Amino acid sequence: MIKILKFILPTLILCSFSITPDYDNFCGIRNTAFQDGEQVTMKVYYSTLGMYIGAGEATFTTSLERFGGKPVYHCVGEGKSYSFFDNFFRVRDRYESYIDTANLLPYKFVRNVDEGGYKKYNNVTFNQSAGTAVSTNGVFKVPNCIQDVVSGVYYARNIDFNKYNVDDKIPFDMFLDDEVFHMYIRYMGKEKLKTRYGKFNAIKFKPLLLKGTIFEGGEKMTAWVSDDPNHLLLRVESPIAVGSVKIDMLTYKNLRYPLTSLISVR
């Protein structure tokens, strides 16, 4: 049950499918969605019998810093289980990305996780021009415009969904655990979404999930972002090996734009 928490951060967008990226739209995307000082908290719910129970939280923060003399967004995702569930499976995960402000490509990625006593640390430096990723474990060849799991979240928020038709695939490549994953999300259109926070005008899409995790393969996961310039992540839903998981936006601070997609507060 509690093992769902170890997937709070990477599975917000983890997906895989063999496809050639459309680099005209993929490379050099500019940030129009978030700003320095933004903070978003997501709450993780788990269900086996139709009743959702709060199991943990994930918080994403963004700050404007300098890395190697260049301006970067330092984006941090932290996931933790609630104190009650710590007795069964304690999770304390931290993912960091240093992202070029000009094109939203990562310079550095750090993964530091503690999941039920299992600990893993990986520090990755990207050389986008050379096409390499130097991790704690070695040097790896990567394709153009590679993303990490955190930069990929912020990249996805900057997609102009108005350019796509329903069922269109939006591809990009991601580096995680010293492997390259060829990924896409499928645009599913727009709809109204009721959450525990309120009712929103939302944009809906589906990632094709990696096999081998507790999530089922295929396009079983569904995500919604706010239909306004923030493209704030509102909800993620997916069946898992036993039961289902729902991740809802709980709080936000310092959004770049007013949250005009919010129709009513619950």
C-alpha positions in Angstrom: 0.0 0.0 0.0 2.5 2.6 1.1 4.9 1.7 -1.8 2.8 4.0 -4.0 4.6 6.9 -2.3 8.0 6.1 -3.8 6.4 7.0 -7.2 5.0 10.4 -6.1 7.4 12.5 -8.1 8.7 10.6 -11.1 5.4 9.1 -12.2 3.7 12.5 -12.4 5.0 12.4 -16.0 6.9 9.1 -16.5 6.0 7.4 -19.8 7.7 5.6 -22.6 7.1 4.9 -26.3 9.5 4.6 -29.3 8.8 7.7 -31.3 11.0 10.3 -33.1 10.6 13.7 -31.4 9.4 16.8 -33.3 12.5 18.9 -32.4 11.0 22.0 -34.0 8.6 22.1 -31.1 10.7 20.2 -28.6 14.0 22.1 -28.4 14.4 25.6 -26.9 11.0 26.0 -25.5 10.7 29.2 -23.5 9.1 29.6 -20.0 5.8 31.3 -20.0 4.1 29.3 -17.2 6.0 29.7 -13.9 8.2 32.1 -12.0 10.7 32.5 -9.2 9.1 31.7 -5.8 6.3 29.4 -7.0 5.4 26.6 -4.6 2.8 23.9 -5.2 1.8 21.0 -2.9 0.2 17.8 -4.1 -1.6 15.3 -1.8 -1.4 11.6 -2.5 -4.5 9.5 -1.9 -4.7 5.7 -2.1 -7.8 3.5 -2.6 -8.6 -0.2 -2.6 -12.3 -0.3 -1.9 -13.5 3.0 -3.4 -12.5 5.2 -0.4 -9.5 7.4 -0.8 -7.1 7.7 2.2 -4.4 10.4 2.4 -1.0 8.8 2.4 1.6 11.5 1.7 2.5 14.8 0.0 4.8 16.1 -2.8 5.9 19.7 -2.9 7.4 21.5 -5.9 9.4 24.8 -5.4 11.1 27.1 -7.9 13.8 29.7 -7.2 15.9 31.8 -9.5 19.6 31.2 -9.0 22.9 31.0 -10.9 24.7 27.8 -11.9 28.1 27.9 -13.7 27.7 31.7 -14.0 24.4 31.3 -15.9 20.8 32.1 -14.6 18.9 29.0 -13.8 15.6 27.9 -12.3 16.4 25.6 -9.3 13.4 23.4 -9.2 13.0 21.0 -6.3 10.4 18.2 -5.8 10.1 16.6 -2.4 7.9 13.6 -1.5 7.2 12.3 2.0 4.8 9.9 3.6 2.6 11.1 6.5 3.8 10.3 10.0 1.2 7.5 10.5 2.4 5.7 7.4 6.1 6.1 8.4 5.6 3.2 10.7 5.0 1.0 7.7 7.0 2.5 4.9 8.8 5.8 5.4 9.4 7.9 2.3 11.7 10.9 2.1 12.5 11.7 -1.5 14.2 14.8 -3.0 14.6 15.5 -6.7 16.4 18.7 -7.9 17.0 20.2 -11.3 19.0 23.3 -12.4 17.3 24.4 -15.6 18.5 27.0 -18.2 16.1 30.0 -18.1 16.6 30.5 -21.8 15.5 27.1 -23.1 14.3 25.0 -20.1 17.0 22.4 -20.7 18.6 21.0 -17.5 22.3 21.5 -16.5 22.2 19.3 -13.4 19.9 16.8 -11.8 20.1 15.3 -8.3 18.1 12.4 -7.0 18.3 11.6 -3.3 15.8 9.1 -2.1 15.1 7.2 1.1 12.2 4.7 0.7 11.6 2.2 3.4 15.3 2.0 4.2 16.3 1.8 0.6 18.5 4.8 -0.2 19.8 5.9 -3.6 21.8 9.0 -4.6 22.6 10.1 -8.2 24.1 13.4 -9.3 23.9 14.1 -13.0 25.5 16.9 -15.0 24.3 17.4 -18.6 26.4 18.7 -21.5 23.6 19.4 -24.0 26.0 20.4 -26.8 28.2 17.3 -26.4 25.2 15.0 -25.9 26.4 13.5 -22.7 25.2 13.0 -19.1 27.8 12.5 -16.4 26.3 10.7 -13.5 27.5 9.3 -10.2 27.9 6.0 -12.1 29.6 7.0 -15.3 29.3 8.9 -18.6 26.2 8.2 -20.9 25.3 9.3 -24.4 22.0 11.2 -24.6 20.0 12.7 -27.5 19.5 16.3 -28.2 17.4 18.4 -25.8 17.3 15.7 -23.1 15.2 16.4 -20.0 15.3 15.0 -16.4 12.2 14.0 -14.4 11.9 17.4 -12.7 12.7 19.6 -15.7 10.3 17.5 -17.7 7.5 18.5 -15.4 8.2 22.2 -16.0 8.7 21.6 -19.7 5.3 20.0 -19.9 3.7 23.0 -18.3 4.9 25.2 -21.1 3.4 23.2 -23.9 1.0 25.3 -26.0 -1.9 22.8 -26.2 -3.8 25.1 -28.5 -1.4 24.0 -31.3 -2.6 20.4 -31.0 -5.6 18.4 -31.9 -7.2 15.8 -29.6 -5.3 12.5 -29.7 -2.1 14.2 -30.8 1.2 12.9 -29.3 3.7 15.4 -27.8 7.1 13.7 -27.6 10.3 14.4 -25.6 13.3 12.4 -24.2 14.1 12.0 -20.5 17.2 10.7 -18.6 16.6 8.8 -15.3 18.5 6.1 -13.5 21.2 6.3 -16.2 18.8 5.4 -18.9 17.2 7.4 -21.8 13.4 7.1 -22.1 11.7 8.2 -25.3 8.4 9.7 -24.1 5.2 11.4 -25.1 2.0 12.7 -23.6 -1.3 12.4 -25.5 -3.5 15.5 -25.6 -7.1 14.6 -24.7 -8.8 18.0 -24.9 -10.4 20.3 -22.4 -13.1 19.7 -19.8 -14.4 20.9 -16.4 -12.8 19.2 -13.4 -14.0 19.0 -9.8 -11.3 18.6 -7.2 -11.1 18.9 -3.4 -9.8 22.4 -4.0 -12.6 23.5 -6.3 -14.0 23.4 -9.9 -11.6 24.2 -12.8 -11.5 24.6 -16.5 -8.8 22.0 -17.2 -6.6 20.6 -20.0 -6.5 16.8 -20.0 -3.7 14.5 -21.2 -2.4 10.9 -20.8 1.2 9.6 -20.6 2.1 6.1 -21.7 3.5 4.6 -18.5 6.6 2.6 -18.2 6.2 -1.1 -17.6 7.7 -2.7 -14.6 6.4 -0.2 -12.0 3.4 -0.7 -9.8 1.5 1.2 -12.4 -0.1 -0.7 -15.3 1.4 -0.3 -18.7 -0.4 1.7 -21.4 -2.2 5.0 -21.3 -3.9 4.3 -18.0 -2.7 7.4 -16.1 -4.6 10.6 -16.7 -3.5 14.1 -15.7 -5.1 17.5 -15.7 -3.6 21.0 -15.7 -5.3 24.4 -15.3 -6.6 25.9 -18.6 -4.9 29.2 -18.0 -1.3 30.4 -18.6 0.0 28.8 -15.4 -0.8 25.2 -16.6 -0.8 24.3 -12.9 -1.0 20.5 -12.3 -4.4 19.9 -10.7 -4.8 16.1 -10.6 -3.2 12.8 -11.6 -5.2 9.5 -11.5 -4.1 6.0 -12.2 -4.9 2.4 -11.4 -2.0 0.5 -9.8 -1.3 -3.2 -9.2 -3.6 -3.2 -6.2 -6.2 -0.4 -6.0 -5.8 3.1 -7.5 -4.0 6.3 -6.7 -5.0 10.0 -7.0 -2.7 13.0 -6.6 -4.5 16.3 -6.1 -3.3 19.9 -5.9 -3.6 20.9 -2.3 -2.1 24.4 -2.1 -0.2 26.9 -4.3 1.8 30.1 -3.8 3.3 32.8 -6.1 1.8 31.7 -9.4 2.9 33.7 -12.4 -0.6 34.6 -13.4 -4.0 34.7 -11.7 -5.7 31.3 -11.6 -8.4 32.3 -14.0 -9.3 28.6 -14.7 -10.8 28.3 -11.2 -14.6 28.4 -11.5 -15.5 28.0 -7.9 -13.8 27.1 -4.6 -15.1 24.1 -2.8 
